[in-house]
């Protein structure tokens, strides 16, 4: 991306223009590691060898035995009544974007705007996510965007365990179909459910993780809605995006 465009999109994100200082020992911008916290390894090699079906809820195991195509998967989501959320939703929010994307962004659950429109990350948070993507050279259509839950919880409350378990098979199947090089967990709830951990978001940032049943590196950053409420954290979010691009560049050269 041209530098002038990059600066424009950073301004649109609300990030003051700055040049990351380079760590002479590591060769990476300072700020990509969680501040004065030791790296956290949320899983080990034994975790990553666990078969995906073992991580799914018992009722979802049969569905996971054969990977559906995109059309069938979307039909399964639209007809799902595995939890009570189907009773209060306007429509399920399946996912959107490039189905062969290099990067997959995963949020928490649909909100009111998403429930009405049937698409993840619309409204103010979606606009900020679009600007974040443009700042690193991606259009929204070039990544794949999904949520932990496919239906909106009433009053935007946090997802419940049974709801996450019911939806997990759909998310895992989307990941299998997209086959992204990297996954970005947007926010604490998405990170905790993907990585099966309760480690704070601050300690999860600044590194790539492996997680049970998903053989794709996972990076954790702030949810756009949180950044709208706490704009001073946008600098840290930008550091996360720099780390993401460095990883993609490394993968492209390998």
Secondary structure as UniProt FT lines:
FT   HELIX           3..13
FT   TURN            24..26
FT   TURN            30..31
FT   TURN            35..36
FT   HELIX           45..48
FT   HELIX           52..55
FT   HELIX           58..60
FT   HELIX           61..64
FT   HELIX           70..79
FT   HELIX           84..87
FT   STRAND          96..97
FT   TURN            99..100
FT   STRAND          103..107
FT   HELIX           112..117
FT   HELIX           123..135
FT   TURN            136..137
FT   HELIX           140..142
FT   STRAND          144..147
FT   HELIX           154..156
FT   HELIX           161..178
FT   STRAND          182..186
FT   HELIX           188..195
FT   HELIX           201..204
FT   TURN            205..206
FT   STRAND          208..211
FT   TURN            212..213
FT   STRAND          214..221
FT   HELIX           224..229
FT   HELIX           231..233
FT   HELIX           234..253
//
